[in-house]
Structures are given as structure tokens and as C-alpha cells.
Amino acid sequence: MTDEDYDDLFRSAYPRLVAMGLAMSTERHVAQELAQETLLRAHRHRDELAAYDSPLAWCRRVMGNLLIDQHRKRTAERSAVERAQSRAETDPVHPSGSTDPELFAVSSRWSDLVASLSPQQRLAATLYYAEDQSVATIAETMEIATGTVKSALSKARRNLRRVVDGPLDDQTIGRDEEARS
């Protein structure tokens, strides 16, 4: 597939893929991002697409797979948050239900700190640090792989470090990596 052929595919496929995303009840910005990801993948597979009768059909299949993945991810995150919230509501020592001002202050500070994290990072960090859960238990609760939990915790630590200490430079990151070794 030539660059011109790809440009034509992009121009004709992008609005259709966005419309497909919107039809699947996805927010506009998500539909646009998934359409862009689909067309980026199409660009990577231009030689393969040249042999197809309908490269647009390939793009629709990829877009459908991305929509399904995105839906599964959101559903898993939503159910994990709901499980954590329902458990927190029944937990008698949970800070949100406590009248102890010290616990409330800690809880408020934690909420402020984790507000900058993604929902997945926020939940993983809260379960790990505030609820003292193991990585395996968190993975089971969130219905994700343990490696994903470890990755989310690593990203959460890095983001929280930026919030607490300010932006990190490359030297600071290098020292942190050496200290962990």
C-alpha cells in the first residue's frame, strides 16, 4: 500500500471508525483515540493491507477488538471500585466512618494525594498501602494479572513521588533505581 493509498484509507476510515465507537456508547474522545490507534496499526500493517480487498473491513475488526478491550477494562475497573467501596462501607475501622480526627486527616490527605492517579493506580495503591493487601489479593480483587498490579503500583509510586517531592529529574530517577538494586 502506497502512502497515497494509506492517506485515502485514513480519510475515509477515520470518520466511520469514530462513528462506530460512538455507536458502541463510547465517549467521543475515547472513540477518537481508538480510531487513531486503529489507523496507526493499519499504518504498521500497510503491506499486509495491500493484499486485502477491503482494508476498511480490517480496520473495523481492529476497532471492534479495541472497543471490546476498552469495555472490558472499564467494566473490570468499575467492578473493582464497587467491590472496594462495598467492603469499605462494611468495614467498621474504615477511616471514612471513623470519628477519630487523626484518622480523618490521614484519609483526607490520602484522598488528595491519589486524586492525580488513574483509577487503576488509585485503587491498587489504596488496597496495597491503606488496606495492606498483597499483590496477589489485589490482582484477584481487581480481576487483573499480578504483573499489571505491580506495574500500576510502580506508576502510582512514581506519580505520588512527583506530587510530594515535585518533578523528578533523570539523576533522581537513576539514584532511585540504584537504591532498589
C-alpha positions, 0 to 999 in steps of 0.5 A, spaced: 500 500 500 502 506 497 502 512 502 497 515 497 493 509 498 494 509 506 492 517 506 485 515 502 484 509 507 485 514 513 480 519 510 475 515 509 476 510 515 477 515 520 470 518 520 466 511 520 471 508 525 469 514 530 462 513 528 462 506 530 465 507 537 460 512 538 455 507 536 458 502 541 456 508 547 463 510 547 465 517 549 467 521 543 474 522 545 475 515 547 472 513 540 477 518 537 483 515 540 481 508 538 480 510 531 487 513 531 490 507 534 486 503 529 489 507 523 496 507 526 496 499 526 493 499 519 499 504 518 504 498 521 500 493 517 500 497 510 503 491 506 499 486 509 493 491 507 495 491 500 493 484 499 486 485 502 480 487 498 477 491 503 482 494 508 476 498 511 473 491 513 480 490 517 480 496 520 473 495 523 475 488 526 481 492 529 476 497 532 471 492 534 477 488 538 479 495 541 472 497 543 471 490 546 478 491 550 476 498 552 469 495 555 472 490 558 477 494 562 472 499 564 467 494 566 473 490 570 475 497 573 468 499 575 467 492 578 473 493 582 471 500 585 464 497 587 467 491 590 472 496 594 467 501 596 462 495 598 467 492 603 469 499 605 462 501 607 462 494 611 468 495 614 467 498 621 475 501 622 474 504 615 477 511 616 471 514 612 466 512 618 471 513 623 470 519 628 477 519 630 480 526 627 487 523 626 484 518 622 480 523 618 486 527 616 490 521 614 484 519 609 483 526 607 490 527 605 490 520 602 484 522 598 488 528 595 494 525 594 491 519 589 486 524 586 492 525 580 492 517 579 488 513 574 483 509 577 487 503 576 493 506 580 488 509 585 485 503 587 491 498 587 495 503 591 489 504 596 488 496 597 496 495 597 498 501 602 491 503 606 488 496 606 495 492 606 493 487 601 498 483 597 499 483 590 496 477 589 489 479 593 489 485 589 490 482 582 484 477 584 480 483 587 481 487 581 480 481 576 487 483 573 494 479 572 499 480 578 504 483 573 499 489 571 498 490 579 505 491 580 506 495 574 500 500 576 503 500 583 510 502 580 506 508 576 502 510 582 509 510 586 512 514 581 506 519 580 505 520 588 513 521 588 512 527 583 506 530 587 510 530 594 517 531 592 515 535 585 518 533 578 523 528 578 529 529 574 533 523 570 539 523 576 533 522 581 530 517 577 537 513 576 539 514 584 532 511 585 533 505 581 540 504 584 537 504 591 532 498 589 538 494 586 
